[in-house]
Structure formats: structure tokens, C-alpha cells
Amino acid sequence: MALATFLKINPADSVVVCLQPKKKGDIIEIDGKQIVVNQDTPAGHKVLIKDAKEGEDIIKYGYPIGHARQNLKAGDWVNENNLKTNLSGTLEYTYRPVNERLNIKNENRTFKGYVRKNGDVGVRNEIWIVPTVGCVNGIAERLVNQLKKETQEEGIDAIWSWHHNFGCSQLSGDHENTRKILRDICLHPNAGGVLVLSLGCENNQPDEFMKMLGDYDKDRIRLLVTQKVEGDEVEAGMEILRELYAIAKNDKREEVPVSKLRVGLKCGGSDGFSGITANPLVGEFSDWLVAQGGTSILTEVPEMFGAETILMNRCETTELFDQTVSMINNFKEYFLSHGEPVGENPSPGNKAGGISTLEDKALGCTQKCGKAPVSGVMEYGDRLQHTGLNLLSAPGNDLVAATALASAGCHIVLFTTGRGTPFGTFVPTMKIATNPTLAKNKPHWIDFSAGQLIEGRTMQELVPEFIDMVLDVASGKHAHNEANGYREISIFKNGVTL
């Protein structure tokens, strides 16, 4: 059977997406009509299937993705040059709840994780050094290298320090954001032992920071203030690390229910296939996980603009709806307060891949969270409180958003991409390719190819395979970012640096 060369996503759409490049003069047969393609159109891009007047909405996914900048003819290539966003400022919203049940059975699946003293479960057992301030990044790196040399990482999964440039010379919100993210990292169950490494004179005062950790496991989380060490702070740090290592290396994986699993949902370097392959696949997984009693988190608030009402109406309560409205409008105010329009988000790579407006991106982006009801809304730096699907306030930037997801408590980040990226945050960061070309060209970056969906495979075939792969990674299989050693953190910054 010949493979389809284009796709009409929703019956109401006024465009089709090219699954293969189209040449000028090619014929698209759709809805009983023959449409002549007017320009060479790359794969992943849109072709108009009915005339549109200047100012008329263009429909994709069943929703407007912007309006025509000028009169357009059926067969025209629709892109950022002839399509303009409808987005502007903040809006008032009305709650119209949609209660869609997930018809997915509980399979009672398990994965092999590390059960912590407080009942949390980790999917890795690593030794981490968490600097309270960027001034001690160099010391942290020396400590990591020495511990690796002494131990060869035998009995644990990895040894890392999480470098950042903050912890001092920050004001109000930025200072608190830094403290919250570092707190969240220290408490993350993927760490079997944590050395909190301080200078001593920083704004992020070590004793006050440790109070933020609450009732933490003092055998597993230790503090070293380097300015208080008489003599060699590296040797003082090594003494603590050896003790942490001796404890963590005895931890063993055990079978735990998949309801304990928490995943973050992220996309980056998107293309025109993101909303029809990788994001829907991840959405199917998210729904499956929620149906098993597990947890997923969607973030990238600016990439919800244009699709936000879909999420708002899936909120389980009026209170959650109000929190989502505040999250959306607060982020719009953040843009506007800096003199930036709320709709100018798609990157050059997004546009080259077939995404023309922020609505186009958002309606594809939100496919990652499936159809589950929204059970929690979180501020930046918050830690998870609710199972099910949660929304998290964070920007679209790949490094910042992925760090925020992991800091909220996600064990793994599922990262869909059409352009490709090697990046990983401080938890396994699985890359899901939207198209087969990327998967073929970057097999050392890509963990799973959702591009198989445009090569003849079905969603019903791929979902079980994808579930198995995620559970394999949860049970210890390295994601490619881990195998490559590509791991880092990035903390959101808004204000003044002193």
C-alpha cells in the first residue's frame, strides 16, 4: 500500500501537512477536490486547501493557528510569511469543563527502582554535589573527578556536580527561584547521596538553605562550608563523599509499581511533524501512565498560548481552572513587562521545520499531555503534590524547562524533537524523534523514532514499544544523553544581577 504524502489532521482544517516534499504543480486530492500545489513546499509544512481572504483564520488541529496576511489561494504554501498570529495580551476565560474518561486498563506493570527511606522511589542511584553558589563550581568538579578515580563508580549509577552561576548577587524572586531549584535537586530520589557544597559568604546562606530541606535524611545529605575548613577543602569534601558513597553503593533496585513513576513532558527543536507523530505518541504514554496511577507534568507555558483553553477546560475543579488562568496570564504579563509580544515564539528552526505561529506550535505542543484531566497546577520551583497530569509554570527554553520538570520531581523527561538536540538535564532525558530522517542521522541522540508513524507503523503498534522503552530506562537502561555524558542544569532568571 502506498504511503500517504499529506495529512489533514482535523475535518475542520483548511490546511494539510505535507508528509513528503511537494513540487509546484503536484496534485493533492482531498475532500473530493483536486488541489494544485502552487509552490515547492517542504515536508512538514502546510498547503492551503481552500481560498482564504486577508484576515481570515487558518485552521489546523481544528483550531485557528493565525490569520492570512493577504488573500491566499488553495494550493498556496502557508508559512510565517503569509500567516500572522492572533495572539495579543492577557484574556478573560470562562470555565467550560470537559470530563473525558480515559478508557485504559490498569496493567499492574512495574519497574526496578530504588526505594528511599521516606518512601520516594528513584530510577537512578547517583552521588551528587550541589553547589549553593557558582563560586565553588571548580571545587565541585575536582571532587567529582577524584571520587570517580577512587571508586570507578562501582555500585552506583553516576557521580555528578550540578554547576550553575547563581546563589549570590540575586534579588527577591530570582534568589528564591535559585534556592528552590537547588533544594529540589538535593531532595530528588534519583540521588543516593548529596554533598551540599557552600562557600560561606554567599547570599544563599548555607545554614538557612539547609533549613529549606525540611526533615531530610542526614545520612544521605551532608553540608560542607569551604570557608570554614582549616586547610584543604578538597580533602574535607572527599571524607564526606567517601562516607556517602559507602552508604549509596549498597542500595539495590527492587520491583515497584509503575504508579510511582513521574515523567516530564518537553519538546524542543520542533517541526511540522511534532504535533502528528512524537507529541501524540508521548500523549498516549502520558494517558497510559495516568491510568496506571502515575504522574506526568506539562510545562513550557508560552507554548500553551493559543491552546490554553483546551487545558483549562480539562481542569478537574474551578480552583485548578483559576490557577491555570493565572499561570497563563502571569506569563503573558512577564512578556509584556519586558516590551515583548506574547506571540513571537517560534524559533528559526521551528519555522524551517513547518511551524509558522505560536498557536501552530502550541496546538502541537499540548498533544504531549494526551486527554487526561488536569489534577494539579504548580508554580516554578514547586515539588509535586498530586498524581495524574500536572501543569508547571516555566518558560519554553529547553534547558530551563527540563531542569524545572526534574526539580518538580520527575524521574525522566520525555523530550520530543524534530530538529534534534543532544542536551540532557539532571535526570534521564529521552529524545523522541518526530521524523525518520532525524532518527537516521542522529542515532546517538535519539532514543525512539516516532517518525515510524509516517513510514506505515500505527500508533497501536508503537505505544506498547514506547512504554517498554520508558520502563527500561526507569529500570536502569541509559538514555542517550546519559551514555554521552550530556547533563546539566539551568535556573530561570528574570531580574537584576548585583
N, C-alpha and C positions, 0 to 999 in steps of 0.2 A: 504494500500500500504506500502510495506517495505521501511524503511528509507535507504537512501544511506549511505554506510560505508566509501566512499572515494570520492574525488573530483579532477577532472582535471580542473584547473581554465581557462586555455587558450589552444586552439587547438595545439599551438606550443610547449607546455610544455613537458619536459622529465621526470617530476615527477608528482605524485598525492599526495594530502594531505589526511591523514587518518582522517576521521571524528569520527572513533571509534578505539580503540586499535586493532592492528593486531598481530596475533601469527605467529611464524615461520611455514611455510607450508600452510598458508592461500592462497587462490586464489583470485587474482584481475583480473576481466575481463574488458579489456579496449581496444578500437580501434580494436576489432576483435581478440584480443590475450588474452591468459591466462598467467598472471604473478604470479609466486610462490614467496611469501614473504620469504626472506632469514634469517631475524632476527625478533625477537619480536620488534614491532615498536609502540611507544605510540601514542595516539590521538594527532592531531595537527602537527605530524611530517610527513616527506616526504619519499615516496618509489619511487625508480627509475623504469621507465617503459621501458627503452631501455639501452643497454650497453653503457658505456662511457669510453673512453680511458683517461689515465693520461693527464691532461692539457686541456681536452675538457670541454667546457662550459656546465653547468647545467641550464636548462631553467624552470622558474616559472613565472607566470603572463605574459608570452610571452617574457620575457627578461632574460638575464643571471643573475644569483644570485651568481656567482663564478665559479670555475673550479674544476674538480676532482683532488684530491691529488694523486690518484693512479687509476689503472684500476678498474672499477666498473661494476657489472653485474646487469641486470634487476632484480628487486626484492630486491636490497640492500636498507637498511635504510640509507638515506642521512642525515648527520648531520655535526657538526663542526669538527668532527674528520677526515672526508674524503672529505670535501668541503672547498676550500680556496677562499677568496675574490679576486676579480680582481682589487680592488681599490689601487691607489698609491698616486701620488701627484696631483698638480693642472693640469688643462687641458685647451686647447683652444676649444671653442664651436662655432658652426655655427647655426644661427637662421633659423629654418625651421618652420614657423608659422603654427599652426593648428587652424583653425577657426571652432569650433564646437558649433552650436547654441543649447541653452537649450530649448527644446520643453516642457516647463512647463508653465501653465497658471497662471496669477495673480489672486489669490483667494480673494484679498482685506480683508485679515484677520487682526485682531487687538489683542493687549494685553493691560493689565491695568498697566500703568507706571506712573512715577512722572515726569511731565514736569517742567524743571528748567527755571530760568529767562533768560538764554541765548539760550533757545530753545532745549538744550540737554534733553534727556529722561533717567531717571534711572529706574531700575527694583527693587531697594530697597531704603528705606529712613532711613539711619543709621547715627549715630553720631560717628565720627572717631577722634582719637587722632593720629597724625603723628609726631613722634619724628624726629628732624633734626639730632640727634646723639644718638648713643646707650647708652650714659651715663644717659639719662633721662628715660630709659625704665621702671625703677621701679616707678618713679613718675607717668608715664602714666598709669601704671597698678592700682595704688592706686586711681587715678581719675576715671578710668573706674568703678572700684568696688563701689566707693562712689556714682557715678551718677546712676548706676544700683539700688543701695539700695534706693536712694531717689525717683526714678521715676518708678521703676519696669518695665521700658522700655515701659510704656503705650503710645500709639500713634505713636511709631516709630518701626522699624523692628529690630534694634540691636544697641549695643554700643560696640565698639572695639578700641583697640590700636594696631598699626602695628609695632611690635618690629623688630629691626634689629641691627646689630653690627657695623654699619658704620657711616659715617658723619665726621670722623676725622682720621688723620694718613693715608690718602689715597692720591695717586698721580695721576695727569693727567686724563687718561681715566677712572679709577675706581672712582675717585672723581666725575667726570661729570656723570657717569652712576648712581651713588647714587642720585645725585641731580635731575636728570631727572626722575627716577622712583618715588621718593618722590613727585616731582612736579605733576606727572601724577596721583598719588593717591589723592592728595589734590583736583585736578580738576575733579575727576571722578563723574559722575552724580548719582551714587548709594549712595553718601553721601549727606545727607540733612544739615549737619553741620560738620565743621572740625576745631579742635584746633591744630594748629601747635605748638609743644612743643619743645623749644630750651633750651640748657644750656647757651650758650652765648659766650663761648671762642673757640668753635669748628671751624674746617676748613670750614664747611658748615655754613658760617656766616648767621644768621637769616635774616637780612635786605636784603642782596644780594639774598638769597633764595626766599624771598617773591617777589622780582622783576621778578623772573623767572615765576611766576604765571600769569603775564600779567594783563589784565583787568578783575580781578576776582571779585566775589560777596563778598564785605567786610562785609556784614551782616552775611554771611554763613561761611566764612573762617577767623579765628582770630589767632593771634600770641601771645604767652606768652614766654618771655625770663626769665627763672627762676633765673639767677644770678642777674637780675635787680630788683627782688621782695624784698622789705624790709619786712621780716617776713615770714609767712607761704605761700610757693608757691602752696601748695595743695589747700588752700582756695582761692587763687587768680585764680587758674585754675578752681575751681568749680564755681566761679562767672561767668566766661566766658561760661562754659559748660551749666549752667542753662539758660543763655540767648540764646545759640544755640538751646538748647532743646525746649525752649518756642516757637521758630520760627518753627523748623522742625516738631513738633508734630501736627501742623495744616495742613501739607501737605496731600493731598488726591490723590489717584490713579484716573486716567481717561483713557478712551479708546484712544489708539494711534495706528497708522498704523504699521504693522509688518516691514515695510521698515526702521523703526527707530532701529530695533534690531541688535545688534552686538555680534557675538559669536566667541569664540576662539576654535581652533581645536587642541586637545592634545591627545597623547597616552602614556601609561606608564605601565610597567609590562606586555609587550605584549607577545602573544603566537602565535602558528601556525594558530589559528582561527582569529586573529586580522584582517588580510587582506581579509578575506572572509565573515565576519559577521559584527562586530561592526564598523570597519572603512568604509566599503562600505555603511552601514546604515547612518553614520554621513555624508558621502559624498553625499548621496541622500538629506539629510536635508540641507546641505550647498548649493547645487544647487537650491533647492526649495527656500531657503531664498534669494539667489542672484536674482532669477527670480522675487521675490516679491519686489526687490529694496533694500534689506537688505545687511548686510555685514558679511563676515567671514574672519578669519585670520588663516593661517597655519604657524607654526614655527617649531622649532627643526631642525635647518639647518644640523647638522651632520647626521640626519636621512632622509635627502634628497639625500645624496651621493649614487649614483647608480640609482637614479630615477630623477635626476635633469633635464635631457634633456626633460623629459615629461613636467615639469613645465615651463622650458624656452620656449618651443615651443608654450605654451599656453599664453604667454605674448602678450598683445594687441598691443604693439609698440616695435620698436627696442630699444628705450631708456629703457623700462622696462626689455627687454632681457639683455641689458648690465648691468643693476643694479643687476639682478639675477645672472649673471655670476660673478660679483664682490662679491656678498654675499657668493656664494658657494666657490670661490677660496680664499677669505679672511678667511673663517672659516677653510679651509684646511691649509692655512699658519699658522693660530693660533695653530693647532695641531702640525704641523711640527716644528714650532719655539720652542715648548716645548719638542722636541725629540720624539713625539708620532706619530705612523702611523695613517693614516686617516680612516683605515678600521676596527679598533679593537673596535667596539662599543657595539655589543650585550652583555647584562649583563648575569650573570649566570642564572637568572630567564628566560630571553629571550630564551637562549639556551635550557633550560629544557622544555620550552613550545613549541619548534619546530622551532625557528628562528636561522639559522646557520651562516649567514654572515650579514654584514651591508646592502648589496644590497637586501637580502631577507627581512630585516626589512624595508628598505626604500620603496620598491615597495608595501609593505602592508601599511606602514605609510601614504604614499601620497594618498591612497584611500580616506582619510578623506575629501579631498577638492574636491571630485567629478570631474566634467568635465568643470566647468566654466572657462572662460578666466581670466588670472591674470590682475587685474586692478591697483594694487599698490604694491610697494616694500618698506619696512620700515627698518630703522636701529634700533638697540636696544635703547629703551627709547623714540622712536618717538611716536607721537599721530596720530591717524587715520586722513587721509585727503580724502580718496576715499571710496565710497561704492563698493560693489562687493567683489570678492576674492582678498585678500592681502597676501603677503608673508612677514614675520617678522624675522629679524636676532636675534636669541637667541639659546642657547645650548639645548641639549635634556633633561637635568636634570629636573625632574618633577616640583620641587618647583620653580626653576629659570624660566623655560619656562612658567609655568602657571601664575606666577607673571607678566612676560613680556606681556603676552596676555591681562591680566586685565588692566595693566598700559597703554597699547596702546588704551584702550577704550572699551574693550569687557565687556558686561553686565554679560555674563555667559561663563564658559568654559565647553565644552563637552569633557569629558575625557574617552577615551576607555581603557579598561584594561582586560587582560586575567589572570593575577596573583592576582589582587586585590590591592587596596590601600585606606586608609581612608582619605588621605590628601585633603585639600581644600585651595584655595588661598583667596584673599580678596573679590572675587565675588563668587556667587554660582558656584560650581564645580561639575557638574553632572557626575556620573560614569556609563558607559555603558559596561556591561559585554560581553565578546566575546563568552563565553561558558556557558551552563546551570548549570554546576557544581558550578562555582564561584557564580552565581546568587543565587543558592540554599544555599550555605554555608555561604555567607556574605550578607544577605538581608538588613542589616543595613548599608552597604556600597554602595550597588548597587541601582541605580535609575531606570535602564532599562536593560533588558536582550536581547541583540541581538543574544544570543545563541538559541533563538527560531527558528532561521533560519536553524539550523541543527536538529530541532525537528519536522520539517514539515510545519512551517509557511513560508509564502512567503514575499519577500521584499515589494510587493504591499500591503500586509496586514499590515506590521509593520510600514511603513513610516508614514501614517496618525496618527497612535497611538503615534509615537515618536514626530511628530510635535505638537500634542496636549499636550504632557507632557512638552515639552520645553516651550511652550507658557503658560502653567500653572505655571511653575517655574518663568517665566518672570513676571507673574501676581501676584506673592507673595507666591506660594507654596514653602516650604522649600526643597532644595536639602538635601540629607542625610548628607553631610558634615556640613551644617548649623545646622541641627537638633542635630548633635553630638557635635557641638561646635568645629569642627576641621577646623581652619582657620589661615593662617599665610602667611608671605611674605619671599622671598629670592632674594637677589640682586646679579647679576653677578659680579664676582671679577676675575681680571686677574693678576694684578701686585703686587708691594711691599706694605707691611704694615709697616709704620714707627714705 
